[in-house]
Amino acid sequence: MLTRIITGVIGIALMTLVINAGGLFFAAFVAAVAVVGWYEYTAAMAASGRNATHIAGFVTTLLFMCCAYWGNGDEMLAVALVALMLPLLTTVLLRSRMAFDEACFSVAGILYIAMPLAHL
């Protein structure tokens, strides 16, 4: 219990510094959190016996973060379309190694992780 309290206090202090710094530092921190979140999501998928589109997820997550930092709403819509199409294209090209439901889980994970964090 003490370890959790200490971790929480350190986490709150770190987040206060990051939020107060703002700008590019905050955007880079959120992008790092999104990439780590995508990595954890793919690890959970692998633990359940499913494949995920690792590279497509990393690329689209970073693209979401860049578009959000520069304030490009139209480009975010284009990235969302890419986030939808890349896993499905991967399913077609790697049909023996990736199933359609795995591509759908990949799309859901990309949108679930990257979209909310991009709106910070």
PyMOL commands that set and color helices and strands:
alter all, ss='L'
color gray80, all
select helices_A, chain A and resi 2-21+23-47+54-70+73-93+100-118
alter helices_A, ss='H'
color red, helices_A
deselect
rebuild
show_as cartoon
